[in-house]
């Protein structure tokens, strides 16, 4: 009789184990909780601020420096901006070259104010036929942002060069974006928001920082 009872208990326990395995497969949250987020909450892409137009000047113009100094206002509620952009947790800028330090110059005052380090590891140049591919370029930057937990649920600001901003946005899974960033445009923010599954929503928004900036 005792043996029969033990056998029945073993059968019941085995059935419960199988049912549990079917309902909660390996790797799934046992409590039915949400999957871990691995995408940034938001990526903000800006072009570096205005340049002088002089070939031998790698830095910002007077107006460019003015924009850099007030860049922090993007993240502060105000009359022209009742819904400010989310404040960045991380700042990236395109790698400096002898002909241009402008992406770093643009975010330097903001980084200093918020005590953030500027990551300028990644090159904005696109590989061209006959030219060596950058060791750390757009693919590597996107892999850094989208595959690691460091940036999960965070806001990332990227200061870039306009010629490859559309390529950067597409590589960040933004979906349909403008084919080009205008040669004389310095006052826009491309905002990419991700849901928990990595689906992106793209918006092209005005900065409204300086007089004559676009309103819409």
KOLDREN-653893 format. One record per residue: x, y, z of N, C-alpha, C in turn. Coordinates in steps of 0.1 Angstrom, whole numbers, plus 5000, padded with zeros to 4 digits. Each point is the difference from the previous one (the first is absolute). Example, Ala and Ser with C-alpha at 12.3 -4.5 7.8 and 13.67 -1.06 7.14 Angstrom:
residues 2
PT,5132,4943,5078,4991,5012,5000,5009,5012,5000
PT,4996,5011,4993,5009,5011,5000,4992,5011,5008
This chain:
residues 216
PT,5008,4988,5000,4992,5012,5000,5009,5013,5000
PT,5010,4999,5009,5009,5012,5000,5007,5002,4987
PT,5004,4989,4993,5007,5001,4987,4991,5006,4990
PT,4987,4996,5000,4990,5005,4990,4999,5015,5002
PT,4999,5005,5013,4998,5014,5003,5013,5008,4995
PT,5012,4995,5002,5012,5007,4996,5000,5001,4985
PT,4996,4989,4993,5000,5000,4986,4991,5010,4994
PT,4988,5001,5006,4990,5010,4996,5005,5015,5002
PT,5007,5002,5011,5006,5013,5003,5010,5004,4989
PT,5008,4990,4997,5011,5002,4990,4994,5003,4986
PT,4989,4993,4997,4993,5003,4987,4995,5014,4999
PT,4993,5004,5012,4995,5014,5000,5011,5010,4999
PT,5011,4998,5008,5011,5010,4999,5006,5001,4987
PT,5001,4989,4993,5005,5000,4986,4991,5007,4991
PT,4987,4998,5001,4991,5008,4992,5000,5015,5002
PT,5001,5004,5013,5001,5014,5003,5013,5006,4994
PT,5011,4992,5000,5012,5006,4995,4999,5002,4985
PT,4994,4990,4993,4999,5001,4985,4991,5012,4997
PT,4989,5002,5008,4991,5011,4997,5007,5014,5002
PT,5008,5000,5011,5007,5012,5003,5010,5004,4989
PT,5007,4989,4995,5009,5003,4989,4994,5005,4987
PT,4987,4995,4998,4993,5004,4988,4995,5015,5001
PT,4996,5003,5012,4994,5013,5003,5011,5011,5001
PT,5012,4996,5006,5010,5009,5002,5013,4995,4995
PT,5003,5000,4987,5012,4995,4994,5012,5006,5005
PT,5012,4994,4998,5012,5005,5005,5003,5014,4994
PT,5004,5009,5008,5003,5014,4996,4989,5009,5001
PT,4987,4995,5002,4989,5009,5002,4999,5004,5014
PT,4995,5012,5003,4998,5005,5014,4990,4991,5007
PT,5003,4994,5011,4991,4991,5007,4988,5007,5005
PT,5001,5013,5004,4989,5007,5005,4992,5007,4989
PT,5003,4998,4987,4992,5006,4990,5004,5014,4997
PT,5011,5005,5006,5004,5013,4999,5005,5004,4986
PT,5002,5013,4997,5003,5004,4987,5015,4996,4997
PT,5003,4999,4987,5013,4997,4996,5010,5012,5003
PT,5012,4997,5002,5010,5010,5003,5001,5009,4988
PT,5000,5013,5003,5002,5010,4989,5015,5001,4996
PT,5003,5000,4987,5014,5001,4996,5002,5011,4990
PT,4989,5007,4997,5002,5012,4991,5000,5013,5008
PT,5006,5010,4994,4999,5013,5006,4985,5004,5000
PT,4996,5009,5009,4987,5005,5000,4999,5011,4988
PT,5011,5007,4999,5000,5011,4990,5014,5003,4995
PT,5001,5002,4987,5012,5005,4994,4997,5013,4993
PT,5008,5011,5003,4998,5013,4994,5013,5002,4991
PT,4997,5003,4988,5011,5003,4990,5000,5015,4996
PT,5011,5007,5002,5001,5014,4995,5012,5001,4991
PT,4999,5010,4992,5012,5003,4992,5008,5010,5008
PT,5013,4999,4999,5009,5010,5006,4995,5014,4997
PT,5003,5010,5008,4995,5014,4999,5008,5006,4988
PT,4996,5013,4997,5005,5007,4988,5015,5001,4999
PT,5005,5000,4988,5014,5001,4997,5003,5013,4993
PT,5013,5004,4999,5003,5013,4994,5000,4999,4985
PT,5002,4988,4995,5001,4999,4985,5015,5001,4995
PT,5009,5003,5009,5014,5000,4996,5006,4986,5001
PT,5006,4996,4989,5005,4986,4999,5010,4997,5011
PT,5008,5010,5004,5010,4997,5010,4995,5002,5015
PT,4987,5003,5002,4995,5002,5013,4992,4987,5004
PT,5005,4993,5010,4994,4987,5003,4989,5002,5011
PT,4998,5012,5005,4991,5003,5011,4987,5007,4996
PT,4993,5004,5010,4987,5006,4998,5001,5015,4997
PT,4990,5005,4993,4999,5015,4998,4995,5006,5013
PT,4999,5013,5000,4994,5008,5011,4986,4995,5003
PT,4992,4999,4989,4986,4995,5002,5000,4985,5005
PT,5010,4992,4995,5001,4986,5004,5003,4999,5015
PT,5009,5009,5005,5003,5000,5014,4988,5004,5008
PT,4992,5010,4995,4988,5004,5007,4990,4989,5001
PT,4999,4992,4990,4991,4988,5000,5005,4990,5010
PT,5013,4997,5000,5005,4991,5010,4998,5004,5014
PT,5001,5013,5003,4999,5005,5013,4985,4999,5006
PT,4991,5000,4990,4985,4999,5005,4994,4986,4997
PT,5008,4991,4996,4995,4987,4996,4993,4993,5012
PT,5004,5004,5012,4993,4994,5012,4985,5004,5000
PT,4996,5011,4994,4986,5004,5000,4991,4990,4993
PT,5006,4991,4992,4992,4990,4994,4993,4991,5011
PT,5006,4999,5011,4995,4991,5011,4993,5007,5011
PT,4996,5013,4998,4994,5008,5010,4986,5005,4995
PT,4990,4998,5008,4987,5005,4996,5000,5015,4999
PT,4994,5006,4989,4999,5014,4998,4988,5003,4991
PT,4998,5013,4997,4988,5004,4992,5001,4994,4986
PT,5012,5001,4993,5001,4994,4987,5001,4984,5000
PT,5003,4995,5012,5001,4986,5001,4994,4994,5013
PT,4986,5000,5001,4994,4995,5012,5003,4986,5003
PT,5003,4992,4990,5003,4986,5002,5015,4998,4995
PT,5009,5002,5009,5014,4999,4997,5005,4986,4996
PT,5011,4999,4993,5006,4987,4997,5004,4993,5013
PT,5001,4987,5000,5005,4993,5012,5015,5003,5002
PT,5004,5002,5012,5014,5004,5003,5009,4988,4997
PT,5011,5002,4994,5009,4988,4996,5007,4994,5012
PT,5001,4987,5000,5008,4993,5010,5014,4997,4994
PT,5001,5000,4987,5013,4998,4993,5001,5009,4988
PT,5012,5005,4997,5003,5009,4989,5010,4993,4991
PT,4997,5000,4987,5010,4995,4990,5002,5012,4990
PT,5012,5001,4995,5003,5009,4989,5009,4994,4990
PT,4998,5003,4987,5008,4994,4990,5015,5003,5002
PT,5008,4991,4997,5014,5001,5002,5006,5012,4994
PT,5009,5007,5007,5006,5012,4994,5010,4997,4990
PT,5001,5009,4990,5011,4999,4989,5006,5013,5000
PT,5012,5001,4993,5007,5013,4999,4991,5011,4993
PT,4990,4995,4992,4992,5010,4993,4987,5003,5008
PT,4997,4993,5010,4988,5003,5008,5000,4994,5014
PT,4999,5009,5010,4998,4997,5014,4985,5003,5004
PT,4992,5004,4990,4987,5007,5003,4990,4991,5008
PT,4999,4987,4997,4991,4992,5007,5003,5000,5015
PT,5013,4999,5004,5003,5000,5014,4998,5014,5006
PT,5004,5011,4992,4999,5013,5005,4985,5003,5003
PT,4991,4995,4992,4986,5003,5002,4994,4995,5013
PT,5005,4988,5005,4994,4995,5012,5009,5002,5012
PT,5012,5006,4999,5009,5002,5011,4994,5008,5011
PT,4993,5011,4998,4994,5008,5011,4990,4992,5007
PT,4991,4992,4993,4990,4992,5006,5006,4989,5009
PT,5010,4993,4994,5007,4989,5008,5006,5006,5013
PT,5006,5011,4999,5007,5006,5012,4989,5004,5010
PT,4989,5005,4996,4990,5004,5009,4994,4988,5008
PT,4998,4989,4993,4994,4989,5006,5010,4989,5004
PT,5013,5003,4999,5010,4991,5004,4999,4987,4993
PT,4999,5000,4987,4999,4988,4992,5012,5000,4991
PT,5005,4988,4998,5011,4997,4991,4996,4999,4985
PT,5007,5007,4991,4997,4999,4986,5007,4988,4994
PT,4993,4991,4994,5006,4988,4994,5002,5004,4985
PT,5013,5002,4996,5003,5004,4986,5008,4990,4993
PT,4996,4987,5003,5008,4989,4995,4996,4997,4985
PT,4987,5003,4996,4995,4995,4988,5001,5011,4989
PT,5004,4995,4988,5002,5009,4988,4987,5001,4992
PT,4997,5012,4996,4988,5003,4992,5002,4997,4985
PT,5013,4998,4996,5002,4999,4985,4995,4986,4995
PT,4994,5001,4989,4995,4988,4993,5011,4994,4992
PT,5001,4986,5000,5010,4994,4991,4998,5003,4986
PT,5010,5003,4992,4999,5003,4986,5009,4990,4992
PT,4996,4998,4988,5008,4990,4992,5015,5005,4999
PT,5009,4991,5003,5014,5003,4999,5005,5006,5013
PT,4991,5002,5010,5005,5006,5013,4998,4989,5011
PT,5009,5001,5010,4999,4991,5011,4988,5003,5009
PT,4993,4990,5004,4988,5001,5008,5005,5004,5014
PT,4993,5010,5007,5003,5004,5013,4999,4988,5010
PT,5010,4999,5009,5000,4989,5009,4987,5000,5009
PT,4997,5012,5004,4988,5002,5009,4991,5011,4993
PT,4990,4995,4993,4991,5009,4993,4985,4998,5004
PT,4991,5003,4991,4986,5000,5003,4996,4986,5004
PT,5004,4989,4993,4995,4986,5005,5004,4997,5014
PT,5013,5004,5003,5005,4997,5014,4992,5009,5010
PT,4997,5012,4997,4993,5009,5009,4986,4994,5003
PT,4993,4996,4989,4987,4994,5001,5000,4987,5008
PT,5010,4992,4998,5001,4988,5008,5002,5003,5014
PT,5008,5010,5003,5003,5004,5014,4987,5005,5007
PT,4991,5007,4993,4988,5006,5006,4989,4989,5001
PT,4999,4991,4990,4988,4992,4999,5002,4986,5006
PT,5012,4996,5003,5002,4986,5004,5005,4998,5014
PT,5002,5011,5007,5005,4999,5014,4990,5006,5010
PT,5001,4995,5012,4990,5005,5010,5004,5013,5006
PT,5012,5005,4997,5004,5013,5006,4991,5011,4997
PT,4995,5000,4987,4991,5011,4996,4985,4997,5000
PT,4997,4988,5005,4986,4996,5001,4991,5010,5008
PT,4990,5005,4994,4991,5009,5007,5005,5014,5002
PT,5012,5003,4994,5006,5013,5002,4998,5009,4988
PT,5004,5013,5001,4999,5009,4989,5014,5003,4996
PT,5003,4999,4987,5013,5002,4994,4999,5012,4990
PT,5009,5010,5002,5002,5011,4990,5012,4998,4991
PT,4998,5001,4987,5011,4998,4991,5002,5013,4992
PT,5012,5006,5000,5003,5011,4992,5008,4995,4988
PT,4995,5003,4988,5006,4993,4988,5002,5010,4988
PT,5006,4995,4990,5001,5008,4987,4989,4996,4991
PT,4995,5011,4993,4987,4999,4993,5000,4990,4989
PT,5011,4998,4993,5000,4991,4988,4996,4986,5003
PT,5003,4995,5012,4997,4986,5004,4990,4998,5011
PT,4993,5011,5003,4989,4999,5010,4989,4991,4996
PT,4995,5001,4987,4990,4990,4996,5004,4986,5001
PT,5013,4997,4996,5005,4986,5001,5000,4996,5015
PT,5004,5009,5009,5001,4997,5014,4986,4996,5005
PT,4990,5009,4996,4986,4998,5005,4994,4986,4995
PT,5003,4997,4987,4995,4988,4995,5007,4988,5006
PT,5013,5001,5003,5007,4989,5007,4995,4998,5014
PT,4994,5011,5006,4994,4999,5013,4985,4996,5000
PT,4996,4994,4988,4987,4995,4998,4989,5010,5001
PT,5003,5012,4996,4990,5011,5001,4989,4999,4990
PT,5002,4991,4990,4990,4998,4989,5002,5011,4989
PT,4989,5005,4995,5000,5010,4989,5004,5013,5006
PT,5012,5005,4995,5005,5013,5004,5003,5008,4987
PT,5001,5014,5001,5004,5007,4988,5013,4995,4994
PT,5000,5001,4987,5012,4995,4992,5012,5008,5003
PT,4999,5013,5002,5011,5009,5003,4997,5009,5011
PT,5011,5004,5007,4999,5011,5010,5005,5013,4992
PT,4992,5010,4999,5004,5012,4992,5013,5006,5004
PT,5007,5004,4990,5014,5006,5001,5000,5012,5010
PT,4990,5008,5000,5000,5012,5008,4990,4999,5012
PT,4997,4987,5004,4991,4998,5012,5008,4996,5012
PT,4998,5008,5011,5007,4997,5012,4991,5000,5012
PT,4987,5001,4998,4990,5003,5011,4990,4989,5002
PT,5003,4988,4996,4991,4989,5002,5005,4989,5010
PT,4990,4992,5005,5003,4989,5008,4992,4988,4994
PT,5007,4989,4997,4994,4988,4996,4999,4991,5013
PT,4987,4998,5003,4997,4992,5013,4995,4986,4996
PT,5007,4990,5006,4996,4986,4998,4997,4994,5013
PT,4987,4996,5002,4996,4994,5012,4998,4985,4998
PT,5003,4992,5009,4999,4985,4999,4990,4995,5011
PT,4992,4990,4996,4992,4993,5010,5008,4988,5005
PT,4995,4993,5009,5007,4989,5007,5005,4989,4990
PT,4992,4999,4989,5004,4990,4990,5010,5005,4989
PT,5004,5013,5001,5009,5006,4991,4994,5006,4988
PT,4986,5001,5000,4994,5007,4989,5002,5015,5001
PT,5004,5007,4989,5004,5014,5001,4989,5009,4994
PT,4999,5012,5006,4992,5011,4996,5009,5012,4997
PT,4999,5005,4988,5009,5011,4996,4992,5013,4998
PT,5007,5011,5005,4994,5014,4999,5011,5009,4996
PT,4997,5010,4991,5010,5010,4996,4994,5013,5006
PT,5008,5006,5010,4994,5011,5008,5010,5012,5000
PT,4994,5012,5003,5008,5012,5000,5007,5002,5013
PT,5012,5006,5000,5007,5003,5013,4994,5013,5006
PT,4997,5010,4992,4995,5013,5005,5009,5006,5011
PT,5013,5001,4997,5009,5005,5010,5005,5014,4997
PT,5001,5004,4987,5005,5013,4996,4990,5007,4991
PT,5001,5013,4999,4991,5008,4991,5002,4994,4986
PT,4989,4999,4992,5000,4996,4987,5000,4984,4999
PT,5001,4993,5011,4998,4986,4999,4986,4996,4996
PT,4999,4989,4993,4987,4996,4995,4990,4998,5011
PT,4987,5003,4998,4990,4998,5010,4994,4986,5000
PT,5000,4994,4989,4994,4986,4999,5009,4990,4994
